[in-house]
Amino acid sequence: MDLRTDTNIKKLLKSIPECKEQLYSYKNMIKDNTTLQSLAINANIPLNALTYGLERNIKRATQNPCNYDAMRNRLIKRNAVNIAGYVNFLWQNDFISELKKKAKKEGIELNINIFPKHSKKEFQNYLAVCKTSEDLPEILIGKGFSSLMTQQFVEQFVTNGDYQNANFHVQKGLIFNNTNIDDTENQYHPFAVEEMVMVHDLTSTVYTDKPTKWSDLLTPKFAGTIMQMGKNQRDHFGFNIMLHWYSKYGEEAIAKYAENVKDKQHFAYIIKNMATHDRQTSPINIVHQFASLFIRSDARNKVEVIQTKDGNPITCHFFLAKKNANENALKIANYLYSDNIKAIIEKYGTTHISSEQLFSGNKIFQWVGWDKLKTLPLPYLKEYLSEIAYQNYKVS
């Protein structure tokens, strides 16, 4: 389906109902005659951002269609503990196996659906049109800023109390005490964190001083020195780092950062090209902490994972539990805090919530906070911030 400025929004929603989550923040502005352009004008939002967001929803819905009844039957099994969601691809298989092992030991029937990247979009389409929590599992597991954090999902299933449960017992590591890592409403329960790190390539032909804190990357001194994860075209420009800049310094910081980015590559290529003197390399590389595990042995003494003075931005691995989750569901959810799960995820560079220190060795971290996240107009905000970044990014 091709979008035009005169595309009628209500007809679009009738044809592709999955678009509702993209438009949710502006649902009260949509009338019978509302068009794409008139909505952008009335909501005072960029037409490009709105269009690209809807195009993503349309592409996802048409290329990965979800049979609602079939998905519900897959997710909900009677007399079983039902779990669904997403985790890091590196530890996904071991994670699933360990939960199954625990369930078998406890005599619990476990119905677990952790969706890998190649099949997660079907589940995302299901979440976009789901109307009742009865059609969702007792336990949902998420990471980053996913479909479990859209404004639509939060208002429909989280803030109304459907997924609110305080029956969990975690002994947090010292580094997480006296921080904003906890959700005081007992809705989102973090069990691990993923850091963004700066890797300094000492062999780069582009000279620059080493940054000591994240805000350094916003200064003109680092223009043309940063390699960012992503596709070298219009995309989300690394939403984790975009949201960090936005929440801490506002939209202006995103523009400044994007101006300083030399290039964008998939993290695998960034790691592969480090310390090769290739013209595509950059002295400052922004990657997930787990990606640093893949730095070649012959390159390790030529690059440095920077210990930042202000701490690295993090995202959380988390779960939600229904308020009426039974004893068996709570037992499985509490197991996410166990030493066995900790060993699995820390093997692959993710820091467990019970750890005394971050995997990077940093003493502090930067986290947006659950209260803030639950008020953001996601997923539209991804497109809005990406539009700012793209307009200021000088494609190499």
C-alpha positions in Angstrom: 0.0 0.0 0.0 1.4 3.4 -1.1 1.0 6.3 1.3 0.1 9.7 -0.1 -0.4 13.1 1.6 -4.2 12.7 1.0 -4.4 9.1 2.3 -7.4 8.8 4.6 -6.3 7.7 8.1 -9.5 5.8 9.0 -9.4 3.9 5.7 -5.7 3.1 6.4 -6.6 1.7 9.8 -9.4 -0.4 8.4 -7.0 -1.8 5.8 -3.9 -2.1 8.1 -5.1 -2.1 11.7 -1.5 -2.7 12.9 -0.9 1.0 12.1 -2.9 1.9 15.2 0.2 1.6 17.5 2.0 4.2 15.3 -0.9 6.6 15.5 -2.0 5.9 19.0 -0.6 9.2 20.5 -2.9 11.1 18.1 -5.9 8.9 18.1 -8.2 11.7 19.4 -7.3 13.8 16.4 -8.4 11.3 13.8 -11.8 12.1 12.3 -13.6 10.6 9.3 -11.9 13.1 6.9 -8.4 13.1 8.5 -5.6 12.7 6.0 -1.9 12.0 6.5 -1.1 15.6 5.8 -3.9 17.1 7.9 -2.9 14.9 10.9 0.7 16.0 10.6 -0.4 19.7 10.5 -2.9 19.4 13.4 -0.6 17.4 15.6 2.4 19.7 14.7 4.6 16.7 13.8 6.9 16.2 10.8 5.1 14.6 7.9 8.2 12.6 7.0 8.5 11.0 10.4 4.8 10.1 10.4 5.0 8.7 6.9 8.1 6.6 7.5 6.7 5.2 10.7 3.5 4.1 9.0 5.4 2.7 6.1 7.3 0.5 8.6 4.0 -0.7 10.1 2.6 -1.5 6.7 5.7 -3.4 5.6 5.7 -5.4 8.8 2.0 -6.2 8.6 2.0 -7.2 5.0 5.3 -9.1 4.9 4.8 -10.8 8.3 1.0 -11.3 8.6 -0.3 -12.6 11.9 -3.2 -15.0 12.2 -4.7 -13.7 15.5 -6.4 -16.9 16.6 -3.4 -19.1 15.7 -1.1 -16.8 17.6 -3.3 -16.8 20.6 -3.5 -20.6 20.6 0.3 -20.6 20.4 0.7 -18.2 23.3 -2.0 -19.4 25.7 -2.0 -23.1 26.8 -4.4 -24.1 29.6 -2.8 -25.4 32.8 0.6 -24.2 31.7 2.9 -21.3 32.6 2.8 -19.2 29.5 5.8 -17.0 28.6 6.5 -15.0 25.5 8.8 -12.2 24.4 12.4 -11.4 23.3 15.9 -11.7 24.6 19.5 -11.2 23.4 20.1 -13.5 20.4 23.5 -14.7 21.8 22.0 -16.3 24.9 18.5 -17.1 23.7 18.9 -20.8 23.2 20.7 -21.4 26.5 18.1 -19.2 28.3 15.2 -21.2 26.9 16.8 -24.5 27.8 17.5 -23.4 31.4 13.9 -22.3 31.9 12.6 -25.6 30.5 15.0 -27.5 32.8 13.8 -25.5 35.8 10.1 -26.1 34.9 10.7 -29.9 34.4 12.4 -30.1 37.8 9.5 -28.3 39.5 6.9 -30.4 37.6 5.6 -27.3 35.8 4.2 -27.4 32.3 6.0 -24.5 30.5 4.8 -23.0 27.2 7.6 -20.6 26.2 7.7 -18.6 23.0 10.9 -16.5 22.8 10.8 -15.0 19.3 14.1 -14.7 17.4 14.7 -11.8 15.1 13.5 -13.6 11.9 10.1 -14.3 13.4 9.5 -11.5 16.0 7.5 -9.3 13.6 4.6 -11.6 13.6 4.3 -11.3 17.4 4.8 -7.5 17.1 1.8 -7.4 14.8 -0.2 -9.4 17.3 0.6 -7.0 20.1 -0.4 -4.1 17.8 -3.9 -5.3 17.5 -4.4 -7.2 20.8 -7.3 -5.8 22.8 -7.4 -7.8 26.0 -4.8 -9.1 28.4 -6.7 -12.5 28.4 -5.0 -13.0 25.0 -1.6 -12.5 26.4 0.7 -14.8 28.5 1.1 -14.4 32.3 4.8 -13.5 31.8 6.1 -11.3 29.0 9.9 -10.8 28.5 11.4 -7.8 26.7 14.5 -5.9 26.0 15.4 -2.4 24.9 12.5 -0.2 23.8 10.3 -2.9 22.3 6.7 -3.5 21.4 6.1 -4.0 25.2 6.8 -0.3 25.7 4.6 1.3 23.1 2.3 4.0 24.4 -0.6 1.8 23.3 0.6 -1.3 25.2 1.4 0.7 28.3 -2.0 2.3 28.5 -3.9 -0.8 27.6 -2.1 -3.4 29.7 0.4 -1.8 32.1 -0.8 1.4 33.8 -4.3 -0.1 34.3 -2.8 -2.8 36.5 -3.1 -5.9 34.3 0.6 -6.3 34.5 1.4 -5.2 38.0 2.9 -7.6 40.5 5.1 -7.1 43.5 5.7 -10.8 44.3 9.3 -10.9 43.3 12.5 -11.1 45.4 15.7 -10.0 43.9 19.0 -9.3 45.7 20.4 -6.5 43.5 24.2 -6.1 43.2 25.7 -3.1 45.0 26.1 -1.1 41.8 22.3 -1.1 41.2 21.4 0.1 44.7 20.4 3.7 45.1 19.7 4.1 41.4 16.6 4.5 39.3 16.8 0.9 37.9 13.7 -0.2 39.7 10.1 0.4 38.6 8.4 1.7 41.7 5.1 0.7 40.3 6.2 -3.0 40.1 5.2 -3.2 36.4 8.5 -3.6 34.6 11.0 -5.9 36.4 14.6 -5.6 35.2 16.7 -8.7 35.5 19.7 -7.6 33.4 21.2 -4.6 31.7 22.9 -4.0 28.3 25.5 -1.2 28.1 26.4 0.9 25.1 30.2 1.4 25.0 32.7 3.5 23.2 35.6 1.6 21.6 38.6 3.7 20.7 40.5 2.3 17.7 44.1 3.5 18.3 45.1 2.6 14.7 42.6 4.8 12.9 44.0 7.2 10.3 41.6 9.8 11.5 43.2 11.4 14.6 41.3 12.4 17.6 41.8 12.6 21.3 40.1 9.9 23.4 36.7 11.0 24.8 36.3 10.6 28.5 32.6 11.0 28.8 29.6 10.7 26.5 28.9 14.4 26.3 32.3 14.8 24.6 30.8 13.3 21.5 28.5 16.3 21.1 31.4 18.7 20.6 32.8 19.8 17.2 36.1 18.3 18.2 34.7 14.8 17.4 33.2 15.7 14.0 33.7 12.9 11.5 35.2 10.5 14.1 32.3 8.4 15.2 31.1 5.0 13.8 27.5 4.3 14.7 25.6 1.0 14.5 23.0 1.0 11.8 22.4 1.0 8.1 24.0 3.7 6.0 20.6 5.0 5.0 17.6 6.4 6.7 16.8 4.1 9.7 16.4 4.4 13.5 20.0 5.6 13.8 20.5 3.6 16.9 17.5 4.4 19.0 19.2 3.4 22.3 21.7 6.3 21.9 19.1 8.7 20.4 16.9 8.3 23.4 19.8 8.8 25.7 20.7 12.1 24.1 17.0 13.2 23.9 16.2 12.4 27.6 19.4 14.0 28.9 20.0 17.0 26.6 17.0 17.3 24.3 16.6 17.4 20.5 19.6 19.6 19.9 22.0 16.9 21.2 20.7 14.5 18.6 21.5 17.0 15.8 25.0 17.6 17.2 25.7 13.9 17.6 24.5 13.0 14.1 26.7 15.8 12.6 29.7 14.1 14.2 28.9 10.6 12.9 31.2 9.6 10.1 29.5 6.4 9.0 27.0 3.7 10.1 27.5 -0.1 9.9 26.2 -3.3 11.3 28.0 -4.0 14.6 29.6 -7.1 13.0 31.3 -5.0 10.4 32.4 -2.4 12.9 34.1 -5.2 15.0 35.6 -6.8 11.9 37.1 -3.6 10.6 38.7 -2.4 13.8 42.5 -2.0 13.7 42.6 -2.8 10.0 43.6 0.7 8.8 40.6 0.4 6.4 39.3 3.8 5.2 35.8 2.8 6.6 37.1 2.6 10.1 36.6 5.4 12.7 38.5 6.1 15.9 35.4 6.1 18.0 33.0 3.2 17.7 29.6 3.0 19.4 28.5 -0.6 20.0 26.7 -2.9 22.4 28.8 -4.2 25.3 28.4 -7.7 24.1 29.8 -6.8 20.7 33.2 -6.0 22.3 33.5 -9.8 23.0 34.0 -10.3 19.3 37.0 -8.0 18.9 39.7 -10.1 17.2 42.5 -11.3 19.4 45.1 -9.6 17.1 43.2 -6.3 17.5 42.7 -6.3 21.3 46.0 -4.4 22.1 45.1 -1.9 19.4 41.7 -0.8 20.7 40.3 0.2 24.0 36.9 0.0 25.5 36.7 3.4 27.2 35.9 3.7 30.9 33.6 6.7 30.9 33.5 9.2 33.7 29.7 9.6 33.4 28.9 5.9 33.0 27.5 4.2 29.9 23.9 4.4 28.7 22.0 1.1 29.4 18.9 -0.7 28.2 17.2 -3.3 30.3 16.2 -6.9 29.9 12.9 -7.1 31.8 9.7 -9.0 32.4 6.1 -8.2 33.2 3.9 -10.4 35.2 0.1 -10.4 35.4 -1.4 -9.4 38.7 -3.2 -12.7 38.9 -0.2 -14.8 37.9 -0.3 -18.1 39.8 2.4 -19.6 42.1 4.0 -21.6 39.3 4.3 -18.5 37.0 5.8 -16.6 39.9 8.3 -19.4 40.5 9.5 -19.3 36.9 9.7 -15.5 36.8 11.7 -15.4 40.1 14.1 -17.9 38.5 15.2 -15.1 36.1 17.1 -13.7 39.2 18.9 -17.1 39.8 22.6 -17.8 39.6 22.0 -20.2 36.7 20.4 -17.5 34.5 23.0 -15.0 35.6 25.8 -17.4 34.5 24.2 -17.8 31.1 23.7 -14.2 30.2 27.0 -12.9 31.7 28.8 -15.5 29.5 27.7 -13.4 26.6 28.5 -9.9 27.9 25.2 -8.9 29.6 25.2 -7.8 33.2 22.8 -9.5 35.5 20.9 -7.4 38.1 22.5 -9.3 41.0 26.0 -8.6 39.8 28.3 -6.4 42.0 29.8 -4.6 38.9 29.0 -3.9 35.3 30.5 -6.1 32.6 32.4 -3.0 31.2 34.0 -2.4 34.6 32.4 1.1 34.9 31.3 2.1 38.3 28.1 4.0 37.3 25.6 3.9 34.4 23.0 6.1 32.8 19.3 4.9 32.6 16.3 6.8 31.3 14.0 5.5 34.0 10.7 3.6 33.9 8.5 6.6 34.8 9.9 8.5 31.9 9.6 5.6 29.5 6.0 5.0 30.3 5.1 8.5 29.2 6.9 8.5 25.8 4.9 8.4 22.5 6.5 5.1 21.3 6.9 3.9 18.6 6.4 7.3 16.9 9.2 8.8 18.9 11.7 6.5 17.1 10.7 8.0 13.8 10.7 11.6 15.1 14.2 11.4 16.6 15.5 9.5 13.6 14.2 12.3 11.3 16.2 14.8 13.4 19.3 12.6 13.1 18.9 11.9 9.4 18.6 15.6 8.6 21.9 16.3 10.3 23.8 13.2 9.2 26.3 13.8 6.4 26.2 10.5 4.5 29.8 9.4 3.7 
